[in-house]
């Protein structure tokens, strides 16, 4: 590729027509500067080692470019210029379209932009080109909402010459991608840089801002001493006019051009403090100039840094860091216009996807998809630059796979297990072959969780992305992580949907414990358990949220929930003991106990046949009058008197075996629990006969605790030693299954021989 220097728009476009693109890769890129200085084109040509030449005499119009593209354009890339044919901004748009061999459409208003996008269903990339003050996030948001298929990029500037400079950089840089990436992470604790492959991560105490940018107002030649970066990415605090690098250093968006500063004072009343005669908002900070950062792509994970024609301070982005980066070396700027929480996972994923050979637009689209899956931020990251650019050297080897035996994968219908042995590589990609998992990825339901909780000094992130046309699980860390000690492996579980977690069970249990009084059960220990859970749940919620993407949060989450679960287990034992005591000491009927706070909402009559005697039975649906999502389901047989009372339809309790009591020998029954739900069921079991304590009845369950997996059946042997009641009348046997505040119940009549 060579750079051709032109001084007029007509010559500029003629030079582009004289060097047709080769399958979307330009052989030459013209540069436009009416003064003839060509400062940035010359610097970029020298830095990238590209030849440069003066454009030969010639003239061409936008109409000429459109005529050529009408017969040669590829349908996969659509360029829409928000300009007319005679608009000076249409010339850089036409040059870009010619260099990409893309379809070029001129649109005079936003409605025409949306219409043009709708007429190009085969476009895989879409670039919107125009003057900064005519573009806005309302248009880009509507464009992505209506036409989510193409990967979107924007090329904009406040003058045609600056737009031509941006077109030059976004086309020239991919022809000679730099060899190194840097992630500046002042929010990450650490004193040493972390290097893996081409990427070096600089935590807060390892970051020297002067190694990346010159002080504001410094002369430009000093920037040549800094190595050129392919990608500079940041995760930090910021706004439209600054980015914090350290407590003593900021990247400042103020333009150094006195003429632009004077124009800003004359045209607006909203100015930064330093433009009104006050000091900098960070008076003790060293101000660094983003334009001196030698990076081809800038990826910023911070609040509000991406601006078009509308911003807080002034017009034409005279005070925004995005504009200052694009005034300098950067040919692509990627950020969100919104407030952000941010996670280093976004930065790591973008670096990784570029190395995988995705275009800039495809990589950003996958990052936005991951943000939606993680639930961290709005998926509104946007590209200023060429969305179709690839920053990989075609002759470079593909990223090396993990050594044999490091990663093993076991797939089953609807799930997979990924196990790392001895090392967790910094980057791992695992293709999804199961159709159900591929569909889960497409629908945004795929989840990756730690099979056994683990932690670590640095995060390990997991998501899914489309690589080589196939959905993959992608696991990312800062560096290769040796697995030593007693646990030399880590296993991840891939599922369709989020599996139930201890935190989920705790939240539901707390509500059940709060509701015990409505079941006419009062426990002394309930208040302390609920108070502890209420104090702990905010921290648990934070761990759960962070753990959606960061697998190392699974260990602190397990510790936080483990203590609460221990309290719940102790309370469950107390709850079961209370139910058994109430049953054997008085005429306690569980159904009657909760009826004052529950109302019958529906009755199914008949509802199948009794499992014991075959008589048609009846089902009652009851709901709490104040919390209607708290329900009870009662099955009742009018003939044999058998009952089943459960929280919902997911659990079935059955008492099989002897129903005749013999004082000479114990009666043997079996308690059967069927779990038709989607979560494991951990229960304590207990059985008593109404008013049986005074007559010496004995009960033994083996085992007295059960774990019943989803879709499985659990059994326990119930041995009853007969007592000696004065009247050998029918006795009502009651079985309770208690777990995490849940109470399920079954009853049968027992008779004496």
VOGU-3710 file (C-alpha; in Angstrom, 3 decimals, decimal comma):
1> xxxxxxxxxx> 0,000/0,000/0,000  1,128/3,533/-0,719  -0,166/6,938/0,387  -0,988/9,482/-2,325  -0,972/13,159/-1,316  -3,658/15,400/-2,863  -4,599/19,049/-2,353  -8,098/19,261/-3,848  -11,162/17,068/-3,428  -11,333/16,366/-7,161
11> xxxxxxxxxx> -7,690/15,259/-7,333  -8,157/13,316/-4,103  -11,028/11,310/-5,568  -9,260/10,850/-8,898  -6,293/9,307/-7,081  -8,649/6,833/-5,408  -10,217/5,866/-8,734  -6,756/5,355/-10,220  -5,912/2,688/-7,609  -8,755/0,182/-7,480
21> xxxxxxxxxx> -9,048/-2,012/-4,393  -8,201/-5,683/-4,439  -11,138/-7,579/-2,883  -11,743/-4,928/-0,256  -8,049/-4,318/0,457  -6,834/-0,949/-0,869  -3,605/-0,841/-2,890  -3,261/2,904/-2,347  -4,942/5,440/-0,083  -5,116/9,133/-0,986
31> xxxxxxxxxx> -4,750/11,886/1,618  -6,410/15,299/1,356  -4,903/18,528/2,715  -5,758/21,787/0,976  -2,696/23,460/2,522  -0,355/20,848/1,085  1,229/20,145/4,491  -0,076/16,583/4,915  1,390/16,441/8,409  -0,296/13,294/9,671
41> xxxxxxxxxx> -0,247/11,368/6,363  3,524/11,884/6,124  4,086/10,844/9,749  1,949/7,740/9,347  3,675/6,760/6,106  7,072/7,101/7,788  5,982/5,192/10,898  4,395/2,313/8,980  7,081/2,204/6,293  4,600/2,956/3,505
51> xxxxxxxxxx> 5,702/4,699/0,292  4,187/8,106/-0,440  3,764/10,052/-3,638  2,133/13,233/-4,902  -1,195/12,660/-6,596  -0,957/13,123/-10,376  -3,150/15,763/-12,026  -6,713/14,660/-12,443  -10,275/15,296/-11,384  -13,171/13,061/-10,460
61> xxxxxxxxxx> -16,544/13,595/-8,862  -18,609/11,587/-6,415  -20,865/10,663/-9,315  -17,838/9,126/-11,085  -17,064/7,068/-7,973  -20,650/5,870/-7,696  -20,652/4,854/-11,354  -17,551/2,722/-10,858  -18,898/1,152/-7,672  -22,213/0,342/-9,342
71> xxxxxxxxxx> -20,446/-2,405/-11,275  -17,725/-3,492/-8,835  -19,025/-3,087/-5,263  -19,247/-6,041/-2,902  -22,665/-6,476/-1,240  -21,071/-7,384/2,099  -20,097/-3,820/3,033  -22,537/-0,914/2,843  -21,310/2,679/3,168  -23,975/5,317/3,794
81> xxxxxxxxxx> -22,853/8,948/3,546  -25,060/11,503/5,256  -24,347/13,975/2,470  -25,315/14,934/-1,050  -23,122/14,452/-4,139  -21,768/17,994/-3,999  -21,207/17,950/-0,250  -17,462/18,100/0,598  -17,997/15,321/3,156  -19,116/12,996/0,353
91> xxxxxxxxxx> -15,577/12,888/-1,091  -13,911/11,078/1,858  -16,948/8,784/1,977  -16,462/7,916/-1,691  -12,719/7,351/-1,193  -13,466/4,975/1,689  -16,081/3,092/-0,335  -13,673/2,756/-3,291  -10,894/1,482/-1,040  -13,250/-1,124/0,450
101> xxxxxxxxxx> -15,030/-1,830/-2,846  -18,206/-1,258/-0,870  -21,702/-0,247/-1,896  -22,030/3,551/-1,556  -25,368/5,219/-0,818  -25,884/8,964/-0,302  -28,564/9,895/2,225  -29,741/13,440/2,881  -31,393/12,782/6,266  -31,587/10,112/8,987
111> xxxxxxxxxx> -34,767/8,589/7,550  -32,963/8,014/4,270  -30,119/6,338/6,193  -32,530/3,884/7,810  -34,233/3,216/4,487  -30,917/2,533/2,742  -29,864/0,106/5,458  -33,127/-1,779/5,064  -32,508/-2,243/1,341  -29,189/-4,052/1,860
121> xxxxxxxxxx> -30,021/-7,318/3,646  -26,728/-8,942/2,577  -24,500/-6,336/4,242  -22,260/-7,818/6,926  -20,614/-4,465/7,718  -22,168/-1,023/7,625  -20,235/2,255/7,813  -22,016/5,551/8,427  -20,029/8,564/7,181  -20,697/12,256/7,651
131> xxxxxxxxxx> -20,069/15,500/9,509  -19,965/15,173/13,283  -22,755/17,655/13,957  -25,220/15,749/11,757  -24,717/12,450/13,504  -26,048/11,413/16,875  -26,699/8,427/19,063  -30,402/8,541/18,287  -29,523/7,600/14,706  -26,923/4,933/15,529
141> xxxxxxxxxx> -29,151/3,375/18,186  -32,129/3,253/15,827  -29,911/1,862/13,080  -28,707/-1,008/15,243  -32,195/-1,634/16,585  -33,831/-1,874/13,170  -30,934/-3,582/11,408  -28,947/-5,625/13,953  -27,270/-7,820/11,347  -24,405/-5,641/10,047
151> xxxxxxxxxx> -21,475/-4,727/12,291  -21,652/-0,933/12,526  -18,872/1,644/12,270  -18,947/5,436/12,051  -16,551/7,789/10,273  -17,083/11,408/11,264  -15,224/14,690/11,714  -15,980/18,406/11,862  -14,221/19,212/8,539  -13,793/17,271/5,281
161> xxxxxxxxxx> -9,989/17,338/5,625  -10,133/15,837/9,103  -12,549/13,209/7,839  -10,072/12,440/5,048  -7,317/12,016/7,673  -9,504/9,576/9,611  -10,282/7,627/6,413  -6,565/7,467/5,673  -5,652/6,139/9,129  -8,482/3,618/9,384
171> xxxxxxxxxx> -7,454/2,218/5,972  -3,653/2,395/6,347  -3,209/0,958/9,838  -4,578/-2,541/9,074  -2,027/-2,825/6,244  0,790/-2,733/8,823  -0,589/-3,718/12,248  1,773/-3,063/15,114  3,083/-5,993/17,083  2,136/-5,045/20,640
181> xxxxxxxxxx> -1,034/-4,310/22,628  -1,307/-2,573/25,993  -4,100/-2,571/28,565  -3,869/0,289/31,071  -5,798/-0,777/34,155  -5,398/1,760/36,975  -8,435/0,196/38,693  -6,646/-3,156/38,953  -4,360/-3,733/41,928  -0,824/-4,855/41,176
191> xxxxxxxxxx> 2,765/-3,660/41,047  4,117/-5,613/38,068  3,119/-5,663/34,390  1,473/-8,882/33,230  2,491/-10,046/29,750  0,870/-12,816/27,737  1,613/-12,990/24,030  1,416/-9,558/22,425  -0,636/-8,070/25,292  0,861/-6,386/28,357
201> xxxxxxxxxx> -1,435/-5,363/31,202  -0,384/-2,488/33,465  -2,073/-2,492/36,905  -2,208/0,683/38,977  1,267/0,512/40,523  2,927/-0,692/37,322  1,590/2,104/35,129  3,881/4,913/33,984  1,638/7,236/31,938  4,644/9,052/30,471
211> xxxxxxxxxx> 5,562/5,836/28,662  2,399/6,177/26,563  1,628/9,902/26,197  3,402/13,253/26,209  2,343/16,179/28,404  -0,275/18,457/26,885  1,423/21,163/24,825  4,576/19,110/24,229  6,038/19,091/20,733  5,075/16,167/18,557
221> xxxxxxxxxx> 8,513/14,705/17,659  8,894/13,156/21,109  6,043/10,784/20,379  8,114/8,912/17,808  10,237/7,497/20,624  7,275/5,566/22,002  6,589/2,190/20,385  3,580/2,013/18,114  0,785/-0,099/19,583  -1,826/-2,034/17,677
231> xxxxxxxxxx> -4,364/-1,553/20,488  -4,250/0,674/23,526  -7,150/-0,215/25,785  -8,068/1,371/29,093  -10,378/0,633/31,977  -10,618/3,638/34,264  -12,759/6,503/35,491  -13,453/9,301/33,059  -15,866/11,567/31,273  -16,032/13,194/27,880
241> xxxxxxxxxx> -13,120/15,566/28,575  -10,681/13,433/30,610  -9,527/9,937/31,581  -7,845/9,187/34,909  -4,606/7,220/34,580  -3,270/7,671/38,091  -4,180/9,991/40,991  -1,586/12,358/39,512  -2,140/11,901/35,755  -5,045/12,487/33,387
251> xxxxxxxxxx> -5,510/12,315/29,641  -6,996/15,715/28,823  -9,351/16,286/25,911  -8,713/20,044/25,592  -7,669/21,024/22,085  -4,330/22,875/22,013  -5,327/24,868/18,920  -5,703/28,565/19,950  -8,026/29,243/17,018  -10,400/26,459/18,075
261> xxxxxxxxxx> -10,299/27,616/21,687  -11,187/31,134/20,558  -14,015/29,790/18,411  -15,330/27,820/21,374  -15,399/30,919/23,563  -17,280/32,805/20,879  -19,915/30,157/20,136  -20,825/28,558/23,452  -21,439/29,381/27,078  -20,734/25,835/28,287
271> xxxxxxxxxx> -16,990/25,540/28,719  -14,605/23,568/30,915  -13,371/25,331/34,020  -9,905/25,871/32,520  -11,466/27,786/29,598  -13,265/30,180/31,941  -10,140/31,328/33,726  -10,377/28,751/36,513  -7,920/25,994/37,305  -8,185/22,419/36,017
281> xxxxxxxxxx> -10,769/20,301/37,777  -7,758/18,182/38,778  -5,330/20,992/39,615  -2,550/18,740/40,910  -2,663/16,283/38,025  -0,249/16,144/35,124  -2,209/16,674/31,899  -1,279/14,317/29,069  -2,359/14,682/25,445  -4,275/11,724/23,915
291> xxxxxxxxxx> -3,106/12,785/20,454  0,453/11,812/21,389  -0,486/8,200/22,196  0,953/6,090/19,346  -1,850/3,538/18,991  -3,688/2,378/15,898  -6,829/1,395/17,844  -7,985/2,903/21,135  -10,524/0,919/23,200  -11,820/2,880/26,204
301> xxxxxxxxxx> -13,816/1,218/28,971  -14,980/4,321/30,858  -18,032/6,557/31,181  -19,280/8,982/28,547  -16,110/9,318/26,447  -17,668/8,727/23,024  -19,227/11,880/21,569  -20,454/12,974/18,181  -21,864/16,425/17,462  -23,613/16,802/20,814
311> xxxxxxxxxx> -21,544/16,999/23,961  -21,440/18,775/27,276  -18,685/21,221/26,393  -18,695/23,304/23,231  -19,176/22,106/19,665  -17,213/19,895/17,291  -15,740/17,850/20,168  -13,111/20,469/20,958  -12,841/19,168/24,514  -13,385/15,404/24,196
321> xxxxxxxxxx> -10,781/12,687/24,629  -12,287/10,790/21,679  -11,575/13,707/19,357  -8,024/14,147/20,705  -7,178/10,473/20,166  -8,494/10,730/16,595  -6,551/13,975/16,073  -3,416/11,895/16,576  -2,335/8,391/15,629  -5,577/6,523/16,213
331> xxxxxxxxxx> -7,538/5,367/13,191  -10,189/3,656/15,315  -11,763/4,721/18,608  -14,077/2,340/20,447  -16,125/3,243/23,521  -19,634/3,602/24,901  -21,525/6,912/25,061  -23,180/5,845/28,314  -22,368/5,537/31,984  -20,482/2,296/32,598
341> xxxxxxxxxx> -19,557/-0,019/35,436  -17,017/-1,776/33,281  -15,024/-4,976/33,695  -11,561/-5,879/32,386  -13,288/-8,795/30,660  -14,452/-6,398/27,929  -10,892/-5,315/27,189  -9,467/-8,848/27,312  -12,201/-10,179/25,043  -11,633/-7,444/22,449
351> xxxxxxxxxx> -7,860/-8,099/22,346  -8,504/-11,831/22,021  -11,075/-11,521/19,251  -8,776/-9,327/17,166  -6,068/-11,983/17,515  -8,609/-14,582/16,400  -8,958/-12,691/13,110  -12,352/-11,061/13,643  -12,922/-7,668/12,096  -13,122/-4,694/14,435
361> xxxxxxxxxx> -16,905/-4,526/13,991  -17,379/-8,249/14,582  -15,220/-8,108/17,715  -17,199/-5,190/19,148  -20,471/-6,935/18,361  -19,297/-10,002/20,307  -18,209/-7,795/23,224  -21,665/-6,187/23,263  -23,228/-9,662/23,233  -21,057/-10,637/26,205
371> xxxxxxxxxx> -22,079/-7,484/28,089  -25,708/-8,471/27,629  -24,993/-11,990/28,913  -22,988/-10,729/31,902  -25,635/-8,149/32,792  -22,935/-5,572/33,490  -23,649/-2,690/31,107  -25,848/-1,665/28,233  -24,466/-3,276/25,046  -23,826/0,078/23,372
381> xxxxxxxxxx> -20,096/0,012/22,585  -19,600/1,724/19,218  -16,801/1,878/16,638  -15,499/5,115/15,158  -13,486/3,698/12,282  -13,688/0,960/9,666  -15,775/-1,915/11,082  -14,422/-4,304/8,430  -10,741/-3,751/9,272  -8,741/-6,799/10,332
391> xxxxxxxxxx> -5,642/-6,195/12,421  -4,016/-9,567/11,956  -1,099/-10,360/9,690  -2,351/-12,998/7,209  1,119/-14,577/7,214  1,307/-14,766/11,016  0,577/-18,131/12,628  -2,787/-18,642/14,279  -2,936/-18,371/18,074  -1,292/-21,476/19,507
401> xxxxxxxxxx> -3,731/-23,971/21,026  -3,291/-25,168/24,579  -0,778/-28,032/24,976  -2,254/-31,480/24,540  -3,919/-32,718/27,685  -4,250/-29,253/29,230  -7,944/-28,940/28,363  -10,437/-31,795/28,055  -14,061/-31,406/27,021  -16,981/-33,734/27,691
411> xxxxxxxxxx> -20,254/-32,921/25,952  -23,651/-34,368/26,653  -27,090/-33,444/25,371  -27,751/-29,892/26,532  -24,503/-29,481/28,482  -20,729/-29,735/28,550  -17,854/-29,928/31,032  -14,506/-28,229/30,358  -11,636/-29,368/32,582  -8,246/-27,666/32,840
421> xxxxxxxxxx> -5,359/-29,873/33,976  -2,324/-28,343/35,739  -2,716/-25,003/33,884  -5,474/-22,571/33,013  -4,222/-20,866/29,821  -4,726/-17,127/29,498  -6,881/-17,826/26,460  -8,971/-20,904/25,738  -11,555/-21,475/23,036  -13,815/-24,525/23,017
431> xxxxxxxxxx> -16,216/-25,096/20,092  -19,812/-25,971/20,923  -20,979/-28,952/18,902  -24,193/-29,797/20,714  -27,173/-28,241/18,843  -28,917/-27,351/22,104  -25,882/-25,407/23,351  -25,520/-23,630/20,016  -29,150/-22,584/20,224  -28,615/-21,457/23,822
441> xxxxxxxxxx> -25,761/-19,226/22,635  -27,863/-17,790/19,840  -30,710/-17,041/22,257  -28,386/-15,533/24,888  -29,054/-18,300/27,451  -25,660/-20,023/27,527  -24,000/-19,954/30,947  -20,551/-21,044/32,090  -20,045/-21,711/35,803  -17,389/-23,250/38,037
451> xxxxxxxxxx> -18,260/-26,850/38,881  -16,344/-26,519/42,164  -15,764/-22,981/43,465  -12,277/-21,546/43,043  -10,640/-18,162/43,546  -7,396/-16,517/42,575  -5,366/-13,344/42,640  -6,474/-12,335/39,148  -9,896/-12,837/37,547  -10,737/-15,565/35,052
461> xxxxxxxxxx> -13,603/-14,654/32,738  -15,908/-16,835/30,658  -18,337/-16,050/27,864  -19,319/-17,350/24,439  -18,566/-15,900/21,024  -18,772/-16,839/17,355  -15,313/-17,768/16,003  -14,811/-19,138/12,505  -18,584/-19,184/12,122  -19,095/-21,506/15,128
471> xxxxxxxxxx> -20,186/-20,642/18,688  -17,347/-21,168/21,158  -16,912/-20,946/24,901  -14,109/-18,438/25,513  -12,190/-18,442/28,822  -9,833/-15,511/29,425  -7,320/-14,609/32,107  -4,506/-12,121/32,499  -1,793/-14,788/32,283  -1,398/-18,553/32,147
481> xxxxxxxxxx> -2,322/-19,810/35,617  -0,524/-22,859/37,055  -2,771/-25,175/39,080  -0,755/-26,469/41,991  -1,327/-27,859/45,449  -4,072/-30,351/46,224  -6,287/-29,248/43,332  -4,476/-29,465/40,010  -7,593/-29,193/37,861  -10,555/-26,870/37,434
491> xxxxxxxxxx> -13,833/-27,846/35,792  -16,369/-25,514/34,192  -19,961/-26,487/33,462  -21,680/-25,196/30,313  -25,479/-25,164/30,451  -28,534/-23,834/28,703  -29,732/-21,285/31,230  -28,436/-20,308/34,623  -28,297/-23,257/37,026  -29,750/-22,810/40,469
501> xxxxxxxxxx> -27,219/-21,513/42,982  -27,066/-21,537/46,784  -27,767/-17,818/46,650  -31,058/-18,478/44,828  -32,065/-21,044/47,418  -31,176/-18,686/50,265  -33,378/-15,908/48,913  -36,355/-18,250/48,633  -35,624/-19,763/52,043  -35,600/-16,359/53,732
511> xxxxxxxxxx> -39,079/-15,692/52,406  -40,269/-19,095/53,632  -38,851/-18,501/57,097  -40,556/-15,121/57,210  -43,792/-16,904/56,329  -43,632/-19,527/59,103  -45,944/-17,497/61,311  -48,568/-17,754/58,563  -48,238/-21,552/58,911  -48,932/-21,172/62,641
521> xxxxxxxxxx> -45,319/-22,057/63,449  -43,253/-19,832/65,716  -39,550/-20,478/66,170  -37,360/-18,580/68,614  -34,300/-18,854/66,375  -35,955/-17,488/63,239  -35,341/-13,846/64,024  -31,551/-14,177/64,419  -31,210/-16,213/61,196  -33,272/-13,711/59,224
531> xxxxxxxxxx> -31,324/-10,760/60,622  -28,030/-12,387/59,689  -29,283/-13,220/56,186  -30,586/-9,681/55,674  -27,182/-8,260/56,597  -25,331/-10,732/54,388  -27,504/-10,738/51,259  -26,170/-7,428/49,808  -22,638/-8,853/49,803  -23,942/-12,112/48,335
541> xxxxxxxxxx> -25,747/-10,183/45,594  -22,525/-8,385/44,671  -20,669/-11,680/44,485  -23,389/-13,245/42,342  -23,340/-10,354/39,891  -19,562/-10,338/39,605  -19,533/-14,110/39,270  -21,669/-14,105/36,118  -18,516/-13,367/34,126  -15,668/-13,787/36,627
551> xxxxxxxxxx> -15,248/-17,426/37,602  -12,904/-16,637/40,502  -15,800/-15,010/42,347  -17,226/-18,506/42,854  -14,983/-19,161/45,870  -15,793/-16,010/47,911  -19,441/-16,493/46,958  -19,346/-20,072/48,253  -17,839/-18,864/51,536  -20,471/-16,151/51,914
561> xxxxxxxxxx> -23,373/-18,473/51,170  -21,926/-21,401/53,117  -22,250/-19,612/56,437  -25,868/-18,663/55,716  -26,660/-22,196/54,570  -25,257/-23,513/57,844  -27,661/-21,259/59,761  -30,520/-22,429/57,547  -29,663/-26,083/58,206  -29,772/-25,507/61,973
571> xxxxxxxxxx> -33,076/-23,692/61,644  -34,509/-26,526/59,510  -33,668/-29,041/62,225  -35,439/-26,838/64,754  -38,396/-26,467/62,372  -38,737/-30,234/61,858  -38,495/-30,863/65,586  -41,265/-28,321/66,169  -43,553/-29,943/63,587  -43,008/-33,370/65,112
581> xxxxxxxxxx> -43,608/-32,092/68,632  -46,828/-30,335/67,614  -48,042/-33,464/65,844  -47,492/-35,935/68,670  -48,621/-33,723/71,559  -51,896/-32,294/70,283  -54,428/-32,457/67,479  -52,172/-30,498/65,075  -53,276/-30,426/61,441  -50,806/-28,721/59,121
591> xxxxxxxxxx> -53,497/-27,865/56,555  -55,701/-26,219/59,137  -52,710/-24,313/60,541  -52,058/-22,315/57,360  -55,634/-21,883/56,137  -56,235/-18,572/58,046  -53,591/-16,850/55,877  -54,172/-18,794/52,647  -57,200/-18,742/50,380  -58,345/-21,544/48,098
601> xxxxxxxxxx> -57,965/-20,251/44,539  -59,027/-23,343/42,592  -60,209/-26,918/43,119  -59,625/-29,755/40,668  -62,336/-32,286/41,346  -61,739/-35,047/40,584  -57,962/-35,010/40,087  -56,868/-38,465/39,068  -57,158/-41,438/41,381  -55,718/-42,030/44,794
611> xxxxxxxxxx> -52,400/-43,895/44,600  -53,408/-46,028/47,601  -57,071/-47,005/47,118  -57,884/-45,938/43,552  -60,751/-43,606/44,546  -61,045/-40,286/42,651  -59,188/-37,649/44,644  -59,357/-33,843/44,782  -56,702/-31,126/44,521  -56,880/-27,717/46,187
621> xxxxxxxxxx> -54,765/-24,774/45,030  -54,245/-22,261/47,845  -52,262/-19,004/47,840  -51,143/-16,598/50,545  -53,510/-13,650/50,629  -50,674/-11,090/50,808  -47,969/-13,005/48,933  -49,870/-14,872/46,225  -46,682/-16,421/44,851  -46,492/-18,489/48,057
631> xxxxxxxxxx> -48,755/-21,443/47,321  -49,818/-24,833/48,687  -51,105/-27,820/46,726  -53,277/-30,271/48,707  -54,277/-33,715/47,424  -57,073/-35,363/49,416  -58,737/-38,764/49,086  -62,290/-38,854/50,486  -62,234/-42,659/50,919  -58,973/-43,679/52,611
641> xxxxxxxxxx> -58,136/-40,233/53,998  -54,675/-40,052/52,429  -53,298/-36,542/51,955  -50,343/-34,838/50,344  -49,611/-31,156/50,984  -46,683/-29,622/49,067  -45,402/-26,188/48,209  -45,867/-26,823/44,488  -46,293/-29,604/41,944  -42,572/-30,397/41,742
651> xxxxxxxxxx> -42,552/-32,770/44,729  -44,555/-35,961/45,338  -44,516/-37,828/48,677  -45,743/-41,399/48,981  -45,934/-43,760/51,985  -45,889/-47,391/50,872  -45,788/-50,630/52,854  -47,620/-51,927/55,927  -50,587/-49,918/57,128  -51,530/-52,381/59,920
661> xxxxxxxxxx> -49,936/-51,894/63,320  -49,003/-54,916/65,411  -47,864/-54,467/69,025  -45,801/-57,650/68,641  -43,534/-56,415/65,841  -42,570/-53,148/64,088  -44,323/-51,969/60,938  -42,120/-51,329/57,914  -43,002/-48,580/55,401  -41,108/-46,701/52,719
671> xxxxxxxxxx> -41,152/-42,951/52,294  -40,796/-42,141/48,582  -39,969/-38,623/47,343  -40,152/-37,854/43,620  -38,481/-34,624/42,508  -40,031/-33,385/39,276  -38,462/-29,937/39,666  -35,346/-28,405/38,150  -33,339/-28,129/41,377  -31,882/-30,669/43,811
681> xxxxxxxxxx> -33,996/-31,268/46,893  -32,178/-31,545/50,238  -34,580/-32,506/53,031  -34,746/-33,666/56,617  -37,344/-36,374/57,217  -39,512/-36,982/60,238  -42,705/-38,931/61,009  -45,172/-38,992/63,872  -48,692/-40,183/64,729  -51,188/-37,606/65,928
691> xxxxxxxxxx> -51,245/-37,643/69,732  -48,950/-40,651/69,702  -46,346/-39,491/72,200  -48,260/-40,497/75,319  -48,660/-44,102/74,140  -45,036/-45,001/73,425  -44,931/-45,079/69,618  -41,439/-45,090/68,115  -40,272/-43,912/64,686  -37,006/-44,429/62,859
701> xxxxxxxxxx> -36,170/-43,215/59,337  -33,138/-44,613/57,527  -31,788/-42,337/56,222  -33,353/-39,325/57,907  -31,841/-36,915/55,353  -32,136/-37,187/51,584  -30,752/-35,412/48,550  -33,001/-35,965/45,535  -31,657/-34,693/42,227  -33,964/-33,243/39,564
711> xxxxxxxxxx> -35,932/-35,995/37,867  -34,858/-38,541/40,482  -36,548/-40,475/43,290  -35,396/-40,762/46,880  -36,403/-43,476/49,382  -36,111/-43,890/53,128  -37,173/-46,836/55,282  -39,672/-45,904/57,983  -39,869/-48,284/60,944  -42,748/-47,769/63,393
721> xxxxxxxxxx> -42,811/-49,398/66,796  -46,413/-49,684/67,943  -47,480/-48,102/71,178  -50,300/-49,061/73,511  -53,177/-46,613/73,131  -56,222/-47,300/75,343  -58,447/-47,487/72,269  -57,095/-49,142/69,150  -58,700/-46,785/66,715  -57,281/-45,659/63,370
731> xxxxxxxxxx> -54,109/-43,562/63,787  -53,079/-40,763/61,408  -49,435/-41,054/60,289  -47,801/-37,794/59,226  -44,539/-37,574/57,249  -42,695/-34,248/57,002  -39,909/-33,337/54,562  -38,220/-30,054/55,519  -35,425/-28,203/53,687  -34,472/-24,522/53,307
741> xxxxxxxxxx> -37,727/-23,518/54,977  -39,771/-25,655/52,593  -42,327/-27,968/54,203  -43,814/-30,884/52,301  -46,206/-33,296/53,995  -47,911/-36,647/53,433  -50,492/-38,442/55,617  -51,999/-41,952/55,759  -54,358/-43,772/58,109  -52,850/-46,680/60,027
751> xxx> -54,939/-49,475/61,555  -54,360/-52,007/64,305  -54,490/-55,650/63,461
//
